[in-house]
Amino acid sequence: MLCLVFAFLITAQALGVENKRESFALSHYIMAGVYDNLGDIDKAIQEYKTALKADYQSSEIHLGLASSYIKKNDTPKAIEELNLAANFNPEAVEPHAILALLYSMQNQAEPAQKEYEAALKNASKLEPKNVNIYKNLGEIYIREKRFKEAEKTYKLVLDLSPADSEAHFYLANVYDELKDRGAAVKELKKAIELKPDYHEALNYLGYIYVEENKSLDQAEVMIKKALELQPDNGAYVDSLGWLYFKKGKLKEALKELERANTLLEDPVIKEHLQKVKEKSDAAR
């Protein structure tokens, strides 16, 4: 009991508790935590609710109550409390992160992504030089096809960490989506310069060259190197097959594209394979 009193006094001092209402809320908040640690979730919920009667706008209390509801598998009530926690503390990270997880578990991709984005934005304010936060945020923007925002985010990453090969790779993806192939090629070259065994970048740049029907010998070197690192990657095998097609090597192209089709179910591979078969039949 002395430990609980001591904990209460320390917590009250840390939170700047100055009146009886806040002291009442804090005491029940602490007891809720005690019951939670003892595994008595029902009593913990009762204590959190009592604490909220005195301090309804406490984000921490709503977050604690949400945690108890999660342990009771009461997801709707947990989501309700997490939203309140986020509303009462707009700069909080944890409520949004937990909401993202709960929505994801319910296969609600759109709200999950929205909450994850909010969590990352708030986290970036707390850790403005944490490049991983911005990189994760950039990936969300790409998935949502918000390419201008993704471009801005990855440029920020590179301002903080110029030698980040992954940021150069994803920025290249963004430029490609924005129909700026020249900028995409530049970023891919930089990614490979920083990380010579970056097989995703090697294949990506090689495939761009194949699509544009230029530098095919250089493309072949890059794609084959990617395949040395990932020999059963269907996308890379497709790149090699499509390269052979562009070089007029129909027999080799057919072999690689048929293999790619067994490795990966993809409409682009099927389209490439169909074109090679048509060209082969016409050449007979």
C-alpha positions, 0 to 999 in steps of 0.5 A: 500500500505504501508503494501505491501511495508513493506512486500516486504522489510521484505521478501527481507531481509529474502531471502537475495535479493541483486540485481534488478533481484531478487527484480523484481521477488520478487515484482511480487511474492508478488503481485501474492500472493495478487491477489491469496488472493483476488481470482483473480487467472488469475492475480496471474498466470500472476504475477507468470509468470512475476516473473519467467522471472526474476528468473526461478529457484525459487522453491517457485515461481513455487510452487506458480504458481502450486497452482494457476493452481490447483485452476483453475483445470488445473492439467497438468500445476500444475504437470509441475510446481510442478516438476520444483519446486522439481527439483530446490529444491531437498530437498523440501517436499511440491512439492512432497507431492502435486504431490502425492495427485494429482496423487492419485486423478487421480488414478495413484498409482505408481507415487503417491507412488513415490512422497509420498516416496520422500516427506517423505525422505525429511521430515525425513532430516528436522525432523530426529527424527520424528518417524511418518515420518519413519513409513509412509515410512515403510508402503510404502516399505511394499506395494511395497514389498521392505522388506529389506528397510522396515526392516531397516526403522522400526528398525530405528523407534525402535531405536528412540522409543523402546516402539512403539507397531505399529513399532514392529507389522509392523516389524513382518509383514516384517519378516513374508514376509522375511520367518523369522517366529521366528523373526516375533513371537518375534516382535508380542509378544513385540507388545502385551506386550506393548499393551495388547489389540492390536487386530491385533497383537493378531490375527496375532500371534494366526494365525501363531500358528494355521498355524504352528499347535502349541500352539493351546490353547494359540492361541485360547485365543489370537484369542478370545480376538481379537474377543472380541475387533472386534467381526465382523472382518471376518479375525479374525472369519476365524482364529477361524474357522481354529483353530477349524479345526486344533483341529478337531472340524469340526462342530464349524469350519464350523459354524465360517468359514461360518460366516467369508465368509459372513463377508469378501470376501476373497479367503483364507476364501473360501479355508478354508471353502472348506477344512472343508466341504470336511473333514466333508463330508468324516467323515460322 
